[in-house]
Amino acid sequence: MSTPTPETIVEPGSVPPPADTDLVRIYVWEWPVRLAHWLIVISIFFLSWTGLYIGRPFLISAGEARQQFLMGTAKTIHFYSAIVFTMAVLVRVIWMFTGNRFSRWNKFIPFTRRRRQALRPVLKYYLFGLRKPPGFVGHNPLAGLTYSLVFLLYFTAIGTGIVLYTVDAHIHSPLKVFSFLLPLLGGPQTARWIHHVVMWLLWGFAVHHVYSAILMSQVEANATIESIFSGYKFVHRDDVTYSGYRFLVHKDEHHG
């Protein structure tokens, strides 16, 4: 298979950067993406700690429980954190269809042949087969595919959380409509187990996510970490045009 020419791999909608500079400051993550990201991070933190306490209370107070309300407080924080988490996830999903080209749904699912072809070089880089990263401005295809699985975990957590809430919800609660899902999940205990496992899977991803973000920020030196605060990255001018496909044109740069 012949190497694609630059004309066939230029990122749609891209504007060629000035020719007199190698690094270009580009606005990648819009404020709704950054806001949703941090709301998800914060809400998962509170959901995890309160969820662990609800499942296995590790604080015991003296006196009558009705005077302390520890469990009630934990459940209240868990409930409102779940609302924040759900809304943040929905905002991020909506922005997959309304945001800029870096946050679109097609950056998560490798729908095009070009994105699928890029999976192998990206994986090769992660396995130390390439000296330099492919240079995607936003999510590379492998990272985007991983985030798709993370969103699947998000919705699993939301779904099982709603089902578990129906067990103790008020009879007039609108969420009672989802109670029919409880038998399909194997009952409260199985739903709670799934809910708990998803939490640990998300924490495992979080550890990897922080590590890889710091690593790529150091390797690519493109302000990856800073971009989730400011929205801006400093990228190679060719990456603005080819958006990660520079390695298809200049393979020798990555094998030298």
Rosetta constraint file for C-alpha pairs under 8 A:
AtomPair CA 3 CA 248 HARMONIC 6.42 0.50
AtomPair CA 3 CA 249 HARMONIC 6.80 0.50
AtomPair CA 4 CA 8 HARMONIC 6.11 0.50
AtomPair CA 4 CA 9 HARMONIC 6.77 0.50
AtomPair CA 4 CA 248 HARMONIC 6.90 0.50
AtomPair CA 4 CA 249 HARMONIC 7.01 0.50
AtomPair CA 5 CA 9 HARMONIC 6.77 0.50
AtomPair CA 5 CA 249 HARMONIC 6.93 0.50
AtomPair CA 6 CA 10 HARMONIC 6.06 0.50
AtomPair CA 6 CA 242 HARMONIC 7.58 0.50
AtomPair CA 6 CA 249 HARMONIC 6.93 0.50
AtomPair CA 9 CA 242 HARMONIC 6.13 0.50
AtomPair CA 9 CA 245 HARMONIC 6.75 0.50
AtomPair CA 10 CA 14 HARMONIC 7.46 0.50
AtomPair CA 10 CA 241 HARMONIC 5.60 0.50
AtomPair CA 10 CA 242 HARMONIC 4.66 0.50
AtomPair CA 10 CA 243 HARMONIC 7.46 0.50
AtomPair CA 11 CA 240 HARMONIC 7.94 0.50
AtomPair CA 11 CA 241 HARMONIC 5.86 0.50
AtomPair CA 11 CA 242 HARMONIC 5.30 0.50
AtomPair CA 11 CA 243 HARMONIC 5.93 0.50
AtomPair CA 14 CA 240 HARMONIC 6.86 0.50
AtomPair CA 14 CA 241 HARMONIC 5.79 0.50
AtomPair CA 15 CA 240 HARMONIC 7.59 0.50
AtomPair CA 15 CA 241 HARMONIC 6.78 0.50
AtomPair CA 16 CA 237 HARMONIC 7.84 0.50
AtomPair CA 16 CA 240 HARMONIC 7.02 0.50
AtomPair CA 16 CA 241 HARMONIC 5.74 0.50
AtomPair CA 17 CA 24 HARMONIC 7.07 0.50
AtomPair CA 17 CA 237 HARMONIC 5.98 0.50
AtomPair CA 17 CA 240 HARMONIC 7.11 0.50
AtomPair CA 17 CA 241 HARMONIC 7.64 0.50
AtomPair CA 18 CA 237 HARMONIC 7.92 0.50
AtomPair CA 21 CA 237 HARMONIC 7.23 0.50
AtomPair CA 22 CA 236 HARMONIC 5.50 0.50
AtomPair CA 22 CA 237 HARMONIC 5.24 0.50
AtomPair CA 22 CA 238 HARMONIC 8.00 0.50
AtomPair CA 23 CA 234 HARMONIC 5.95 0.50
AtomPair CA 23 CA 235 HARMONIC 5.28 0.50
AtomPair CA 23 CA 236 HARMONIC 4.64 0.50
AtomPair CA 23 CA 237 HARMONIC 5.53 0.50
AtomPair CA 24 CA 233 HARMONIC 7.98 0.50
AtomPair CA 24 CA 234 HARMONIC 5.36 0.50
AtomPair CA 24 CA 235 HARMONIC 5.37 0.50
AtomPair CA 24 CA 236 HARMONIC 6.21 0.50
AtomPair CA 24 CA 237 HARMONIC 5.73 0.50
AtomPair CA 24 CA 240 HARMONIC 7.83 0.50
AtomPair CA 25 CA 232 HARMONIC 6.47 0.50
AtomPair CA 25 CA 233 HARMONIC 5.68 0.50
AtomPair CA 25 CA 234 HARMONIC 4.54 0.50
AtomPair CA 25 CA 235 HARMONIC 6.62 0.50
AtomPair CA 26 CA 232 HARMONIC 5.48 0.50
AtomPair CA 26 CA 233 HARMONIC 5.50 0.50
AtomPair CA 26 CA 234 HARMONIC 6.40 0.50
AtomPair CA 26 CA 235 HARMONIC 7.41 0.50
AtomPair CA 27 CA 231 HARMONIC 5.67 0.50
AtomPair CA 27 CA 232 HARMONIC 4.46 0.50
AtomPair CA 27 CA 233 HARMONIC 6.58 0.50
AtomPair CA 28 CA 100 HARMONIC 7.96 0.50
AtomPair CA 28 CA 102 HARMONIC 6.27 0.50
AtomPair CA 28 CA 137 HARMONIC 7.50 0.50
AtomPair CA 28 CA 138 HARMONIC 6.70 0.50
AtomPair CA 28 CA 227 HARMONIC 7.64 0.50
AtomPair CA 28 CA 231 HARMONIC 5.56 0.50
AtomPair CA 28 CA 232 HARMONIC 5.64 0.50
AtomPair CA 28 CA 233 HARMONIC 6.68 0.50
AtomPair CA 29 CA 33 HARMONIC 6.02 0.50
AtomPair CA 29 CA 34 HARMONIC 6.47 0.50
AtomPair CA 29 CA 102 HARMONIC 7.31 0.50
AtomPair CA 29 CA 103 HARMONIC 7.25 0.50
AtomPair CA 29 CA 227 HARMONIC 7.00 0.50
AtomPair CA 29 CA 228 HARMONIC 6.87 0.50
AtomPair CA 29 CA 230 HARMONIC 7.99 0.50
AtomPair CA 29 CA 231 HARMONIC 4.41 0.50
AtomPair CA 29 CA 232 HARMONIC 6.90 0.50
AtomPair CA 30 CA 34 HARMONIC 6.51 0.50
AtomPair CA 30 CA 99 HARMONIC 7.61 0.50
AtomPair CA 30 CA 100 HARMONIC 7.65 0.50
AtomPair CA 30 CA 231 HARMONIC 5.97 0.50
AtomPair CA 31 CA 35 HARMONIC 5.91 0.50
AtomPair CA 31 CA 231 HARMONIC 7.19 0.50
AtomPair CA 32 CA 36 HARMONIC 5.95 0.50
AtomPair CA 32 CA 91 HARMONIC 7.45 0.50
AtomPair CA 32 CA 92 HARMONIC 7.35 0.50
AtomPair CA 32 CA 95 HARMONIC 7.50 0.50
AtomPair CA 33 CA 37 HARMONIC 6.07 0.50
AtomPair CA 33 CA 92 HARMONIC 6.15 0.50
AtomPair CA 33 CA 95 HARMONIC 7.30 0.50
AtomPair CA 33 CA 103 HARMONIC 7.67 0.50
AtomPair CA 34 CA 38 HARMONIC 6.35 0.50
AtomPair CA 34 CA 228 HARMONIC 5.80 0.50
AtomPair CA 34 CA 229 HARMONIC 6.84 0.50
AtomPair CA 34 CA 231 HARMONIC 7.38 0.50
AtomPair CA 35 CA 39 HARMONIC 6.13 0.50
AtomPair CA 35 CA 88 HARMONIC 7.94 0.50
AtomPair CA 36 CA 40 HARMONIC 6.06 0.50
AtomPair CA 36 CA 88 HARMONIC 4.76 0.50
AtomPair CA 36 CA 89 HARMONIC 6.80 0.50
AtomPair CA 36 CA 91 HARMONIC 6.67 0.50
AtomPair CA 36 CA 92 HARMONIC 6.06 0.50
AtomPair CA 37 CA 41 HARMONIC 6.32 0.50
AtomPair CA 37 CA 88 HARMONIC 7.54 0.50
AtomPair CA 38 CA 42 HARMONIC 6.09 0.50
AtomPair CA 39 CA 43 HARMONIC 5.90 0.50
AtomPair CA 39 CA 84 HARMONIC 6.96 0.50
AtomPair CA 39 CA 85 HARMONIC 6.68 0.50
AtomPair CA 39 CA 88 HARMONIC 6.20 0.50
AtomPair CA 40 CA 44 HARMONIC 5.98 0.50
AtomPair CA 40 CA 84 HARMONIC 7.64 0.50
AtomPair CA 40 CA 85 HARMONIC 5.34 0.50
AtomPair CA 40 CA 88 HARMONIC 6.14 0.50
AtomPair CA 40 CA 89 HARMONIC 7.13 0.50
AtomPair CA 41 CA 45 HARMONIC 6.45 0.50
AtomPair CA 42 CA 46 HARMONIC 6.60 0.50
AtomPair CA 43 CA 47 HARMONIC 5.90 0.50
AtomPair CA 43 CA 81 HARMONIC 5.15 0.50
AtomPair CA 43 CA 82 HARMONIC 6.99 0.50
AtomPair CA 43 CA 84 HARMONIC 6.54 0.50
AtomPair CA 43 CA 85 HARMONIC 5.56 0.50
AtomPair CA 44 CA 48 HARMONIC 5.86 0.50
AtomPair CA 44 CA 81 HARMONIC 7.70 0.50
AtomPair CA 44 CA 85 HARMONIC 7.18 0.50
AtomPair CA 45 CA 49 HARMONIC 6.48 0.50
AtomPair CA 46 CA 50 HARMONIC 6.04 0.50
AtomPair CA 46 CA 77 HARMONIC 7.36 0.50
AtomPair CA 46 CA 78 HARMONIC 6.81 0.50
AtomPair CA 46 CA 81 HARMONIC 6.56 0.50
AtomPair CA 47 CA 51 HARMONIC 5.63 0.50
AtomPair CA 47 CA 77 HARMONIC 7.74 0.50
AtomPair CA 47 CA 78 HARMONIC 5.26 0.50
AtomPair CA 47 CA 81 HARMONIC 6.10 0.50
AtomPair CA 47 CA 82 HARMONIC 6.84 0.50
AtomPair CA 48 CA 52 HARMONIC 6.05 0.50
AtomPair CA 48 CA 199 HARMONIC 6.83 0.50
AtomPair CA 49 CA 53 HARMONIC 6.32 0.50
AtomPair CA 50 CA 54 HARMONIC 6.09 0.50
AtomPair CA 50 CA 74 HARMONIC 5.28 0.50
AtomPair CA 50 CA 75 HARMONIC 6.98 0.50
AtomPair CA 50 CA 77 HARMONIC 7.12 0.50
AtomPair CA 50 CA 78 HARMONIC 5.78 0.50
AtomPair CA 51 CA 55 HARMONIC 6.14 0.50
AtomPair CA 51 CA 74 HARMONIC 7.88 0.50
AtomPair CA 51 CA 78 HARMONIC 6.81 0.50
AtomPair CA 52 CA 56 HARMONIC 5.99 0.50
AtomPair CA 52 CA 57 HARMONIC 7.49 0.50
AtomPair CA 53 CA 57 HARMONIC 4.51 0.50
AtomPair CA 53 CA 58 HARMONIC 6.23 0.50
AtomPair CA 53 CA 59 HARMONIC 7.93 0.50
AtomPair CA 53 CA 71 HARMONIC 7.92 0.50
AtomPair CA 53 CA 74 HARMONIC 7.26 0.50
AtomPair CA 54 CA 71 HARMONIC 6.79 0.50
AtomPair CA 54 CA 74 HARMONIC 6.93 0.50
AtomPair CA 54 CA 75 HARMONIC 7.09 0.50
AtomPair CA 57 CA 71 HARMONIC 7.86 0.50
AtomPair CA 61 CA 65 HARMONIC 7.66 0.50
AtomPair CA 61 CA 68 HARMONIC 7.05 0.50
AtomPair CA 63 CA 67 HARMONIC 7.24 0.50
AtomPair CA 63 CA 68 HARMONIC 7.69 0.50
AtomPair CA 64 CA 68 HARMONIC 6.93 0.50
AtomPair CA 65 CA 69 HARMONIC 5.94 0.50
AtomPair CA 65 CA 70 HARMONIC 7.60 0.50
AtomPair CA 69 CA 73 HARMONIC 6.00 0.50
AtomPair CA 70 CA 74 HARMONIC 6.22 0.50
AtomPair CA 71 CA 75 HARMONIC 6.13 0.50
AtomPair CA 72 CA 76 HARMONIC 6.08 0.50
AtomPair CA 73 CA 77 HARMONIC 6.20 0.50
AtomPair CA 74 CA 78 HARMONIC 6.05 0.50
AtomPair CA 75 CA 79 HARMONIC 5.97 0.50
AtomPair CA 76 CA 80 HARMONIC 6.32 0.50
AtomPair CA 77 CA 81 HARMONIC 5.92 0.50
AtomPair CA 78 CA 82 HARMONIC 6.03 0.50
AtomPair CA 79 CA 83 HARMONIC 6.51 0.50
AtomPair CA 80 CA 84 HARMONIC 6.40 0.50
AtomPair CA 81 CA 85 HARMONIC 6.06 0.50
AtomPair CA 82 CA 86 HARMONIC 6.02 0.50
AtomPair CA 82 CA 158 HARMONIC 7.70 0.50
AtomPair CA 83 CA 87 HARMONIC 6.14 0.50
AtomPair CA 84 CA 88 HARMONIC 6.05 0.50
AtomPair CA 85 CA 89 HARMONIC 6.20 0.50
AtomPair CA 86 CA 90 HARMONIC 6.20 0.50
AtomPair CA 86 CA 158 HARMONIC 6.74 0.50
AtomPair CA 87 CA 91 HARMONIC 6.11 0.50
AtomPair CA 88 CA 92 HARMONIC 6.27 0.50
AtomPair CA 89 CA 93 HARMONIC 6.23 0.50
AtomPair CA 89 CA 154 HARMONIC 7.54 0.50
AtomPair CA 90 CA 94 HARMONIC 6.11 0.50
AtomPair CA 91 CA 95 HARMONIC 6.13 0.50
AtomPair CA 92 CA 96 HARMONIC 6.43 0.50
AtomPair CA 93 CA 97 HARMONIC 7.34 0.50
AtomPair CA 94 CA 98 HARMONIC 6.44 0.50
AtomPair CA 95 CA 99 HARMONIC 4.80 0.50
AtomPair CA 95 CA 103 HARMONIC 6.93 0.50
AtomPair CA 95 CA 104 HARMONIC 7.06 0.50
AtomPair CA 96 CA 103 HARMONIC 5.57 0.50
AtomPair CA 96 CA 104 HARMONIC 4.12 0.50
AtomPair CA 96 CA 105 HARMONIC 4.72 0.50
AtomPair CA 97 CA 104 HARMONIC 5.79 0.50
AtomPair CA 97 CA 105 HARMONIC 6.49 0.50
AtomPair CA 98 CA 104 HARMONIC 7.45 0.50
AtomPair CA 99 CA 103 HARMONIC 5.86 0.50
AtomPair CA 99 CA 104 HARMONIC 6.26 0.50
AtomPair CA 100 CA 104 HARMONIC 6.54 0.50
AtomPair CA 102 CA 107 HARMONIC 6.77 0.50
AtomPair CA 102 CA 137 HARMONIC 7.70 0.50
AtomPair CA 102 CA 138 HARMONIC 5.23 0.50
AtomPair CA 102 CA 139 HARMONIC 7.19 0.50
AtomPair CA 103 CA 107 HARMONIC 6.73 0.50
AtomPair CA 103 CA 138 HARMONIC 7.63 0.50
AtomPair CA 104 CA 108 HARMONIC 7.49 0.50
AtomPair CA 105 CA 109 HARMONIC 6.52 0.50
AtomPair CA 106 CA 110 HARMONIC 6.31 0.50
AtomPair CA 106 CA 111 HARMONIC 6.17 0.50
AtomPair CA 107 CA 139 HARMONIC 6.41 0.50
AtomPair CA 107 CA 140 HARMONIC 7.50 0.50
AtomPair CA 107 CA 141 HARMONIC 6.66 0.50
AtomPair CA 107 CA 144 HARMONIC 5.81 0.50
AtomPair CA 108 CA 139 HARMONIC 7.58 0.50
AtomPair CA 108 CA 141 HARMONIC 6.82 0.50
AtomPair CA 108 CA 143 HARMONIC 7.68 0.50
AtomPair CA 108 CA 144 HARMONIC 3.88 0.50
AtomPair CA 108 CA 145 HARMONIC 5.15 0.50
AtomPair CA 108 CA 146 HARMONIC 7.85 0.50
AtomPair CA 108 CA 147 HARMONIC 6.64 0.50
AtomPair CA 108 CA 148 HARMONIC 5.79 0.50
AtomPair CA 109 CA 141 HARMONIC 7.62 0.50
AtomPair CA 109 CA 144 HARMONIC 6.60 0.50
AtomPair CA 109 CA 145 HARMONIC 5.68 0.50
AtomPair CA 109 CA 148 HARMONIC 6.93 0.50
AtomPair CA 110 CA 115 HARMONIC 5.11 0.50
AtomPair CA 110 CA 116 HARMONIC 5.44 0.50
AtomPair CA 110 CA 141 HARMONIC 6.23 0.50
AtomPair CA 110 CA 144 HARMONIC 7.93 0.50
AtomPair CA 110 CA 145 HARMONIC 7.08 0.50
AtomPair CA 111 CA 115 HARMONIC 6.90 0.50
AtomPair CA 111 CA 116 HARMONIC 7.31 0.50
AtomPair CA 112 CA 116 HARMONIC 6.49 0.50
AtomPair CA 113 CA 117 HARMONIC 6.08 0.50
AtomPair CA 114 CA 118 HARMONIC 6.34 0.50
AtomPair CA 115 CA 119 HARMONIC 6.72 0.50
AtomPair CA 115 CA 141 HARMONIC 5.90 0.50
AtomPair CA 116 CA 120 HARMONIC 7.93 0.50
AtomPair CA 116 CA 141 HARMONIC 7.20 0.50
AtomPair CA 117 CA 121 HARMONIC 7.90 0.50
AtomPair CA 118 CA 122 HARMONIC 6.28 0.50
AtomPair CA 118 CA 141 HARMONIC 6.63 0.50
AtomPair CA 118 CA 245 HARMONIC 7.71 0.50
AtomPair CA 119 CA 123 HARMONIC 6.11 0.50
AtomPair CA 119 CA 141 HARMONIC 5.75 0.50
AtomPair CA 119 CA 142 HARMONIC 5.61 0.50
AtomPair CA 120 CA 124 HARMONIC 5.99 0.50
AtomPair CA 121 CA 125 HARMONIC 6.19 0.50
AtomPair CA 121 CA 130 HARMONIC 7.79 0.50
AtomPair CA 121 CA 134 HARMONIC 7.32 0.50
AtomPair CA 122 CA 126 HARMONIC 6.42 0.50
AtomPair CA 122 CA 133 HARMONIC 7.18 0.50
AtomPair CA 122 CA 134 HARMONIC 6.43 0.50
AtomPair CA 122 CA 140 HARMONIC 7.43 0.50
AtomPair CA 122 CA 141 HARMONIC 7.65 0.50
AtomPair CA 122 CA 142 HARMONIC 6.71 0.50
AtomPair CA 123 CA 127 HARMONIC 6.20 0.50
AtomPair CA 123 CA 142 HARMONIC 7.11 0.50
AtomPair CA 124 CA 128 HARMONIC 6.31 0.50
AtomPair CA 124 CA 129 HARMONIC 4.86 0.50
AtomPair CA 124 CA 130 HARMONIC 6.17 0.50
AtomPair CA 125 CA 129 HARMONIC 5.15 0.50
AtomPair CA 125 CA 130 HARMONIC 4.53 0.50
AtomPair CA 125 CA 131 HARMONIC 6.92 0.50
AtomPair CA 125 CA 132 HARMONIC 7.09 0.50
AtomPair CA 125 CA 133 HARMONIC 6.05 0.50
AtomPair CA 125 CA 134 HARMONIC 7.73 0.50
AtomPair CA 126 CA 130 HARMONIC 7.92 0.50
AtomPair CA 130 CA 254 HARMONIC 5.54 0.50
AtomPair CA 130 CA 255 HARMONIC 6.24 0.50
AtomPair CA 131 CA 254 HARMONIC 5.41 0.50
AtomPair CA 131 CA 255 HARMONIC 6.62 0.50
AtomPair CA 131 CA 256 HARMONIC 7.85 0.50
AtomPair CA 132 CA 253 HARMONIC 7.70 0.50
AtomPair CA 132 CA 254 HARMONIC 5.42 0.50
AtomPair CA 133 CA 220 HARMONIC 7.33 0.50
AtomPair CA 133 CA 254 HARMONIC 7.88 0.50
AtomPair CA 134 CA 244 HARMONIC 5.20 0.50
AtomPair CA 134 CA 245 HARMONIC 6.77 0.50
AtomPair CA 134 CA 246 HARMONIC 6.92 0.50
AtomPair CA 134 CA 247 HARMONIC 5.73 0.50
AtomPair CA 135 CA 220 HARMONIC 7.90 0.50
AtomPair CA 135 CA 235 HARMONIC 8.00 0.50
AtomPair CA 135 CA 236 HARMONIC 7.92 0.50
AtomPair CA 135 CA 239 HARMONIC 5.96 0.50
AtomPair CA 135 CA 243 HARMONIC 6.81 0.50
AtomPair CA 135 CA 244 HARMONIC 4.41 0.50
AtomPair CA 135 CA 245 HARMONIC 7.45 0.50
AtomPair CA 135 CA 246 HARMONIC 7.33 0.50
AtomPair CA 136 CA 140 HARMONIC 5.43 0.50
AtomPair CA 136 CA 239 HARMONIC 6.44 0.50
AtomPair CA 136 CA 243 HARMONIC 4.91 0.50
AtomPair CA 136 CA 244 HARMONIC 3.74 0.50
AtomPair CA 136 CA 245 HARMONIC 7.48 0.50
AtomPair CA 137 CA 233 HARMONIC 7.83 0.50
AtomPair CA 137 CA 235 HARMONIC 6.89 0.50
AtomPair CA 137 CA 239 HARMONIC 6.52 0.50
AtomPair CA 137 CA 240 HARMONIC 6.86 0.50
AtomPair CA 137 CA 243 HARMONIC 5.70 0.50
AtomPair CA 137 CA 244 HARMONIC 6.76 0.50
AtomPair CA 138 CA 243 HARMONIC 7.97 0.50
AtomPair CA 139 CA 143 HARMONIC 5.87 0.50
AtomPair CA 139 CA 144 HARMONIC 5.47 0.50
AtomPair CA 140 CA 144 HARMONIC 6.02 0.50
AtomPair CA 140 CA 244 HARMONIC 7.38 0.50
AtomPair CA 141 CA 145 HARMONIC 6.09 0.50
AtomPair CA 142 CA 146 HARMONIC 6.26 0.50
AtomPair CA 143 CA 147 HARMONIC 6.18 0.50
AtomPair CA 144 CA 148 HARMONIC 6.28 0.50
AtomPair CA 145 CA 149 HARMONIC 6.72 0.50
AtomPair CA 146 CA 150 HARMONIC 6.42 0.50
AtomPair CA 147 CA 151 HARMONIC 6.21 0.50
AtomPair CA 148 CA 152 HARMONIC 6.40 0.50
AtomPair CA 149 CA 153 HARMONIC 6.41 0.50
AtomPair CA 150 CA 154 HARMONIC 6.25 0.50
AtomPair CA 150 CA 202 HARMONIC 7.39 0.50
AtomPair CA 151 CA 155 HARMONIC 6.29 0.50
AtomPair CA 152 CA 156 HARMONIC 6.18 0.50
AtomPair CA 153 CA 157 HARMONIC 6.09 0.50
AtomPair CA 153 CA 198 HARMONIC 6.28 0.50
AtomPair CA 153 CA 202 HARMONIC 7.43 0.50
AtomPair CA 154 CA 158 HARMONIC 6.22 0.50
AtomPair CA 155 CA 159 HARMONIC 5.88 0.50
AtomPair CA 156 CA 160 HARMONIC 6.05 0.50
AtomPair CA 156 CA 195 HARMONIC 7.53 0.50
AtomPair CA 156 CA 198 HARMONIC 7.48 0.50
AtomPair CA 157 CA 161 HARMONIC 5.85 0.50
AtomPair CA 157 CA 194 HARMONIC 7.99 0.50
AtomPair CA 157 CA 195 HARMONIC 5.57 0.50
AtomPair CA 157 CA 198 HARMONIC 6.34 0.50
AtomPair CA 157 CA 199 HARMONIC 7.56 0.50
AtomPair CA 158 CA 162 HARMONIC 6.16 0.50
AtomPair CA 159 CA 163 HARMONIC 6.29 0.50
AtomPair CA 160 CA 164 HARMONIC 6.08 0.50
AtomPair CA 160 CA 191 HARMONIC 5.78 0.50
AtomPair CA 160 CA 192 HARMONIC 7.24 0.50
AtomPair CA 160 CA 194 HARMONIC 7.34 0.50
AtomPair CA 160 CA 195 HARMONIC 5.88 0.50
AtomPair CA 161 CA 165 HARMONIC 6.13 0.50
AtomPair CA 161 CA 195 HARMONIC 6.80 0.50
AtomPair CA 162 CA 166 HARMONIC 6.44 0.50
AtomPair CA 162 CA 175 HARMONIC 7.13 0.50
AtomPair CA 162 CA 178 HARMONIC 7.31 0.50
AtomPair CA 163 CA 167 HARMONIC 7.24 0.50
AtomPair CA 163 CA 178 HARMONIC 6.18 0.50
AtomPair CA 163 CA 179 HARMONIC 6.00 0.50
AtomPair CA 163 CA 181 HARMONIC 6.62 0.50
AtomPair CA 163 CA 182 HARMONIC 5.97 0.50
AtomPair CA 163 CA 191 HARMONIC 7.63 0.50
AtomPair CA 164 CA 168 HARMONIC 7.78 0.50
AtomPair CA 164 CA 182 HARMONIC 7.71 0.50
AtomPair CA 164 CA 188 HARMONIC 6.35 0.50
AtomPair CA 164 CA 191 HARMONIC 6.96 0.50
AtomPair CA 164 CA 192 HARMONIC 7.04 0.50
AtomPair CA 165 CA 169 HARMONIC 5.82 0.50
AtomPair CA 165 CA 175 HARMONIC 7.87 0.50
AtomPair CA 166 CA 175 HARMONIC 6.33 0.50
AtomPair CA 166 CA 176 HARMONIC 5.27 0.50
AtomPair CA 166 CA 178 HARMONIC 7.06 0.50
AtomPair CA 166 CA 179 HARMONIC 5.69 0.50
AtomPair CA 167 CA 179 HARMONIC 7.55 0.50
AtomPair CA 167 CA 188 HARMONIC 7.82 0.50
AtomPair CA 169 CA 173 HARMONIC 6.21 0.50
AtomPair CA 169 CA 175 HARMONIC 7.64 0.50
AtomPair CA 169 CA 176 HARMONIC 6.99 0.50
AtomPair CA 170 CA 176 HARMONIC 7.99 0.50
AtomPair CA 171 CA 176 HARMONIC 7.09 0.50
AtomPair CA 172 CA 176 HARMONIC 7.41 0.50
AtomPair CA 175 CA 179 HARMONIC 7.66 0.50
AtomPair CA 178 CA 182 HARMONIC 7.79 0.50
AtomPair CA 180 CA 184 HARMONIC 7.51 0.50
AtomPair CA 181 CA 185 HARMONIC 6.45 0.50
AtomPair CA 182 CA 186 HARMONIC 6.60 0.50
AtomPair CA 182 CA 187 HARMONIC 5.22 0.50
AtomPair CA 182 CA 188 HARMONIC 6.63 0.50
AtomPair CA 182 CA 191 HARMONIC 7.44 0.50
AtomPair CA 183 CA 187 HARMONIC 5.02 0.50
AtomPair CA 185 CA 190 HARMONIC 6.46 0.50
AtomPair CA 185 CA 191 HARMONIC 5.74 0.50
AtomPair CA 186 CA 190 HARMONIC 5.43 0.50
AtomPair CA 186 CA 191 HARMONIC 6.78 0.50
AtomPair CA 187 CA 191 HARMONIC 6.23 0.50
AtomPair CA 188 CA 192 HARMONIC 5.91 0.50
AtomPair CA 189 CA 193 HARMONIC 6.16 0.50
AtomPair CA 190 CA 194 HARMONIC 6.23 0.50
AtomPair CA 191 CA 195 HARMONIC 6.10 0.50
AtomPair CA 192 CA 196 HARMONIC 6.07 0.50
AtomPair CA 193 CA 197 HARMONIC 6.15 0.50
AtomPair CA 194 CA 198 HARMONIC 6.12 0.50
AtomPair CA 195 CA 199 HARMONIC 6.48 0.50
AtomPair CA 196 CA 200 HARMONIC 6.74 0.50
AtomPair CA 197 CA 201 HARMONIC 6.25 0.50
AtomPair CA 198 CA 202 HARMONIC 6.13 0.50
AtomPair CA 199 CA 203 HARMONIC 6.32 0.50
AtomPair CA 200 CA 204 HARMONIC 6.09 0.50
AtomPair CA 201 CA 205 HARMONIC 6.22 0.50
AtomPair CA 202 CA 206 HARMONIC 6.06 0.50
AtomPair CA 203 CA 207 HARMONIC 6.34 0.50
AtomPair CA 204 CA 208 HARMONIC 6.51 0.50
AtomPair CA 205 CA 209 HARMONIC 5.85 0.50
AtomPair CA 206 CA 210 HARMONIC 6.15 0.50
AtomPair CA 207 CA 211 HARMONIC 6.25 0.50
AtomPair CA 208 CA 212 HARMONIC 5.98 0.50
AtomPair CA 209 CA 213 HARMONIC 5.97 0.50
AtomPair CA 210 CA 214 HARMONIC 6.19 0.50
AtomPair CA 211 CA 215 HARMONIC 6.12 0.50
AtomPair CA 212 CA 216 HARMONIC 5.94 0.50
AtomPair CA 213 CA 217 HARMONIC 5.94 0.50
AtomPair CA 213 CA 224 HARMONIC 6.55 0.50
AtomPair CA 213 CA 225 HARMONIC 6.32 0.50
AtomPair CA 214 CA 218 HARMONIC 6.29 0.50
AtomPair CA 214 CA 224 HARMONIC 7.61 0.50
AtomPair CA 214 CA 225 HARMONIC 6.54 0.50
AtomPair CA 215 CA 219 HARMONIC 6.12 0.50
AtomPair CA 216 CA 220 HARMONIC 5.54 0.50
AtomPair CA 216 CA 221 HARMONIC 7.40 0.50
AtomPair CA 216 CA 224 HARMONIC 6.96 0.50
AtomPair CA 217 CA 221 HARMONIC 5.17 0.50
AtomPair CA 217 CA 222 HARMONIC 6.04 0.50
AtomPair CA 217 CA 223 HARMONIC 5.73 0.50
AtomPair CA 217 CA 224 HARMONIC 4.78 0.50
AtomPair CA 217 CA 225 HARMONIC 6.13 0.50
AtomPair CA 218 CA 222 HARMONIC 7.94 0.50
AtomPair CA 221 CA 234 HARMONIC 7.79 0.50
AtomPair CA 222 CA 233 HARMONIC 5.54 0.50
AtomPair CA 222 CA 234 HARMONIC 4.57 0.50
AtomPair CA 222 CA 235 HARMONIC 5.58 0.50
AtomPair CA 223 CA 227 HARMONIC 5.86 0.50
AtomPair CA 223 CA 232 HARMONIC 7.56 0.50
AtomPair CA 223 CA 233 HARMONIC 5.34 0.50
AtomPair CA 223 CA 234 HARMONIC 6.26 0.50
AtomPair CA 224 CA 228 HARMONIC 7.26 0.50
AtomPair CA 224 CA 233 HARMONIC 6.46 0.50
AtomPair CA 225 CA 229 HARMONIC 7.69 0.50
AtomPair CA 226 CA 230 HARMONIC 6.18 0.50
AtomPair CA 226 CA 231 HARMONIC 7.59 0.50
AtomPair CA 226 CA 232 HARMONIC 7.55 0.50
AtomPair CA 226 CA 233 HARMONIC 7.78 0.50
AtomPair CA 227 CA 231 HARMONIC 4.36 0.50
AtomPair CA 227 CA 232 HARMONIC 4.85 0.50
AtomPair CA 227 CA 233 HARMONIC 5.70 0.50
AtomPair CA 228 CA 232 HARMONIC 7.98 0.50
AtomPair CA 235 CA 239 HARMONIC 6.59 0.50
AtomPair CA 235 CA 240 HARMONIC 7.12 0.50
AtomPair CA 236 CA 240 HARMONIC 6.84 0.50
AtomPair CA 237 CA 241 HARMONIC 6.98 0.50
AtomPair CA 238 CA 242 HARMONIC 6.00 0.50
AtomPair CA 238 CA 243 HARMONIC 7.55 0.50
AtomPair CA 238 CA 246 HARMONIC 6.63 0.50
AtomPair CA 239 CA 243 HARMONIC 4.50 0.50
AtomPair CA 239 CA 244 HARMONIC 5.60 0.50
AtomPair CA 239 CA 245 HARMONIC 7.37 0.50
AtomPair CA 239 CA 246 HARMONIC 6.48 0.50
AtomPair CA 242 CA 246 HARMONIC 5.74 0.50
AtomPair CA 245 CA 249 HARMONIC 7.13 0.50
AtomPair CA 246 CA 250 HARMONIC 5.99 0.50
AtomPair CA 246 CA 251 HARMONIC 7.94 0.50
AtomPair CA 247 CA 251 HARMONIC 5.01 0.50
AtomPair CA 247 CA 253 HARMONIC 7.40 0.50
AtomPair CA 247 CA 254 HARMONIC 6.92 0.50
AtomPair CA 250 CA 254 HARMONIC 7.60 0.50
AtomPair CA 251 CA 255 HARMONIC 6.52 0.50
AtomPair CA 252 CA 256 HARMONIC 5.63 0.50
